Amino acid sequence: MSSTTPDTTEKQGGLVGALQVLERIGNKLPHPFWLFLILGGIILAASAILGRIGVSAVSPADGETVAVVNLLTPEGLRQIVTEAVPNFTAFPPLGLIIVVMLGVAVAECSGLLAAAIRAVVAKVSPRWLTFVLALTGVTGSVASDAIYVVLIPLGAAAFKAVGRSPVLGAVVAFGSASAGYNASLLVTGTDAILAGLSTSAAQLVEEGYVVSPVANYFFSIASAIVLALIITAVTELLLTRTTRGLDDDSDDAEGLDDLNVAEDESKGLRRAGLTALVLLAAYFAALFVPGSPLRGEEGVLDSPLLTDIVVPIAIIFAGAGLAYGLTTRSITSAGDVPSMMGKGIVSLAPVLVLFFAAAQFVAYFKWSNIGPIIAIEGSSILQSWNLPPL
């Protein structure tokens, strides 16, 4: 029997109405693929207009004049056509995300990530359940969209197991996986994508500059914890009341079975954890031990283990997934591993389509010289304001 008051019902109706309006506005936005194509078209038109009127700026670094290049000339159009494929294949995020996914796919398809999530949620005390579920959802972006399939029913079952609303558990799981997506306690595939995009942007100013996928790691860790705390506060102070009366009173013992971790899964998790620890130890040894060929000529910071950390990340995920799969028999032959990697690459298809449009936009922006001119003129404006250092 529902205990929802008329005022609560009215508030819920208002919230749902506001969310529906927000959803309609968001649905009117074109797909990111088209957004990048539109931005590319704007850059081409801007280069033609600004190039014809002779817009330029003097670089404070070397005193050279930087002028806008008109890309809608015969030479520019030929460059647009002939460089379209190289723009795509040389796009920094492309190789990074593919390499990372080769390893993550083994961990995901072997069942390691799903089992690890179940093990974490099943063993937590009721007092910490909301926070741990939220933190797991935030960190779960390492499993990409699979986190929704795994965590939402798991959150409902976990809350029901401790005598709380399963609806609330599902809401917490969905909200944390969505609102906290890409903030994580672990390095994720998205970190590789963002590092590649940042590298492309940085190289507009400095050729050869590389942004590492771990450049944002400490901020990502802090973000994951802060977001989990906020989700916990919102859940306990607001959602606990607003979800009253929405519970399903039926016995859901079958759903509670989702929390159980089988004996072979527990054994697989232990072996996967041990494998990950061994690989991490080897990684840090190669990174810090003097004389290591992978340490870097000038020390740790220029080591290929940091500048190209996507390879160690892929190896650690693949190694842990392989150990788990061999233990639980989700991997029974050598052919299973490349098959799992293939499934991971297939899941990247929408991202690859987006990258093609993004790569062309970045190339047009670089060729036109609009970026450096904006930077130079923007810097001059800021200096003219005489702002205090703080």
N, C-alpha and C positions, 0 to 999 in steps of 0.2 A: 504494500500500500504506500502510495507516495506521500512524503512528508514535506513536499515543496510548497512554500507559501505563495500567495498571489504576487507579492512584491518580487520574490525570487524568480518566479516564472516570467514576470514582466522584464526583469533585468536580463534574464537569459535570452528572451526574445529580442531585446534591443541589441545584445551582443551578437547574436546570430545574424540579425539584419545588417549590422555594421560589417561583419565579416563577409557577408554575401556581396555587399557593395564593393569592398576591397577586392574580392575575388573577381568580380566583373571587370573592374578597372585593370587588374593584372592580366586577365585573359585577353584584353584588347591589345596588349603589347605584342609585337611580332616576335617570332622565334629569334633567339640570339644569332642564328645563321643569317637571317635577313637584316638584323640590326648591324652586323659587321659589313654586309654588302652595302647597306645604305650609307654607313659611315665611310666606306671606301669610295662610294660615288661622291659624297660630299667633299672628300679630300681631293678627288680628281677635279671637281668643279672649282674648288677654292684655289688649287694650284694654277688652273688656267687663268682665273681672274687676277689673283695676286701676282702671278708671273708676268702678265701683260702690262700691269701698272708698275712693275719694277720694285716690288717690296723686297727689302733686304735689311740686314743688320750686320754690325761689325763685331766679330767675336773678341771678347776681352782676353781670351787665352793666347791668341797668336796675332791679333790685329787683322785677320783675314775677313773679307766681306762675304757674308753668307746670303745668297739670293734665293728666292723661291723659284723652283724649277717647274715649268709648265709641263705636265704629264700628258696633255691632250694634243701634243704635236705628233707628226708622223713617227719621229724617233721614240717618243714616249709611248705611243700605242704599240710599237713593235716590242719595246721592253716589257710592257704589261703582258703581252701574249707569250713571248719567249721565256720570261722568268716566272710564269705562273706555277709551273711544276717545281722548279728549284725553290721558290718561295715556300711551298708546302713541305717538301722533303727536308729542307734545312731549318724548318721552324723549330726552335729549341724545345718547346714542350712535347713535341711529337715523339721523339725518341725516348725522352724521359718517362713519359707515362706508359709507353709500351713496355719498356724494360721493367719498371716497377710492377706492372700488372702481371708479367710472366711469373713473378714470385708470389704475389698476393693471390693469384688465381689458384695456385697449388694449395695454399693454406685454406682458401675458401671452399674449393670444390672437394677437398679431402674431408671437410667437416670440422676442421680445427677451430675456425673462428666461431662457429655456432656453438660448439661444445664448450669453448672457453667462456663465452657469454653466459651460457646456462650455469656453468660451474660457479661463476662469480656471483650471479644473482641468487642461486639456490643456497649458498652458504652464509649469506649476510643476515645479521640479526634484524628483527622487525623495526627496531629503532632507527637503523641506518638504511632501511630498504629504499626509501624514496631517493635519498641522496645517491646511493650506489646505482640504482636503476637509471637515474638521470645521468650520472657520470659515465655509465656504460653506454647509454644511448649517444651521448656526445662523442665519446671515443670510438664508438662503433662505426663511424664513417670510414674507418680503415677497411671495412667490409663492403664499402660502396652501398648501393641501394639494397643489398641483401639484409642490411640491418633492420629494415622495416619488416621483412618477412619473418625474421627470427625473433625480434625483441617485442613486438606488439602483443602477440599471444602469450609470450613469456612474461611480460609485465602484468598482464591480466591474471595469469595463473599465480604469479608470486604474491600479488596483493590479496587474492582470494585465499591463498594458503595461510596468511596471517590474519584472516578475518576482516579484511578491508575490501572496499569496492573494486571488483575486477575492471569495471568501466574506468575508474580512476587510474588503475595500473596501466591500462591500454593508452589512456590519454597522456600519462607521464612518459611512457615509452615513445609514443609518436612525437610528442612535443619536443623531447630532448633530442631525438634523432634528427628532427627537422630543424629546430631553432639552433641547435649546437653543431650542425653539420660542418665539418672541416676543422673545428676546434677539437683537439685530440691530445691524449697523453702519449700517443705514438706518432711517428712520421707516417703520413698517408700518401696515397697516390696523388691527391689534390695538391699536396705540398710540391710535388714534382711539377705539376702543371703550372702552379703559380710561380715557381722558381724560373721555369722556362719563359713565361710571359714577362716576368721582371727582367730577365736577362735580355730579352728582345728590346725592352724599353731602355735599359741601361746602355745597350750597345748603340743606341741612337746618339749617345753623348760620348761614350768611350768604347772604341772597338776592342773586342776581346774580353770585356768585363763579364764575369760569370757570377750569377746569384745562386747560392747553394740551396737545395731543398730544405736544409736545416736552419737556414738563416732566420726563419720565423718561429723556431721550435720553442724557445722559452716563452714567448708570447702566447703560443698555441696552448702550452701546458697551463699557464695561468688562466687563459680564457676558458678552458675546459672546466677547471675547478670553480671559477666564478659563475659560469653559466649553470653548472650543476647546483650551486648554492641558491641561485636565483630561482631556478625551477623548483627546488625543494621548498623555498619560502612561499612561492606562489601556490604550490600544491597544498601545503599544510594550512595556509592562511585563507585561501580563497576557494580552490577547486574542491577541497574536501566537503565544503558546504554546498557548492553549486551542483555537485554530482549526486547528492542525496536523492533517493527516489528513482534513480536510473538503474539500480542494480537488478541483475537477473538472479532471482532466488533459487533457481534450479540448481541441482547438484551437478557440479562440473568436475567430478573426480578424474575424468579423462583428461581435462585440461591441466590438472595438477601433475599429471605424469610428464608434462613437458619440462618440469623442473628437474626431473631425475637425470643423473649422469650415470650411464651404464659402467660396469666394471672395466670393460675394454676401453671405453672412452677415457676414464680416469687414468688408466695405464698409458694411453696414448698422449694425454695431456702432460703427464710427467715426463715422458720421453721427448715430447716436443719442447717442453720447457728446458730440459737438460741440453737438447741440441741447440736451442737458441742461445743458452748461456755459453756453450763451448764456442759457437760461432762469434758471439760478442767478445769473448775473451781473445780469440784470434784476431778480431778486428782491432781491438784496442792495443794489442801487442804490436801489430804491424804499424799502428798509428804512432805509438809513443816510444817503442824500443829504439835506442840509437843504433844506427847502421841499417835499419830496415829499408829495403828498396822502395817501400811505399810511404815513407815518412815525409817526404818532400824536401826539396833542396834547401829551403829557408826555414824549415821547421814543420810544425804540425799543420798550420793554417793553410799552407799551399799543397798539402798532401792530396793525391788523387782520391784517397779514401773519403775526403771531405768535399772536394770540388766535384767529384762524380760519385756521390754517396748513394745514388740510385742503384748502383750495382751491388754494394753490400746489403742494402735494404732488400733487394730482390732475392739475394742468396739466403739471407736469414729467414725470410718468410717461406721460401721454397724448401729450405732445409727442415724447418719446424713442421711444415705441412707434410713433407715426405715422411718424417719420423712418425707423425700421427697417423698418416694413411697406411703405412706399413703395419702399424700396430693394430689398428682397427679393421684392417683388410679393405678399406675403401680404395686402396691402391694395391692391386694384385699383380701388375705387370709393368714393365718399363714403358710400354706404350700409353699407360694411363696418364703419365706425367705430361707429355706433350699435348695429349688430348685436353687435359685440364687447362693448360696454358692457352690452347686454342679457344676454349670457351671464354677465357678471360679477355682475349683480344676481340672476340665477337661482341662482348659487352661494351667495348670501346667505340663501336661503330658510330653512334651519335656524336661522340666527342671528336672523332676524326673528321666528320662532316663539318662540324663547327670550326675546327682548326684550319680547314682549307680557306674558309672565308676570313678568319682572323689573320691568317698569314698574309693574305693579299692586302688587307687593310694596313697591317704593320709595315709592309714593304712600300706601299704608296706613301705612307706618312714619312718614311725614311727618305725615299727618293725625292720628295717634294721640298725637303728642307724646312717645312713648316714648323716642325718640332723644335729644332735649335733656335729658330727666330723667336718663337714664343718664349723659350727659356731666356734668351738674351734680353728681350724687351721686358719680360716679366721681372727679371732681376733688376733692371734699371729702374722700373717703377717702384719696386720695394726699397731700393736704395734712396730714391728721391723722397720717400716718406720719412726717412730718418727715424725709423722705429728703434726703440731700445732693444738691447740684445735679448732680454727675456721674452 
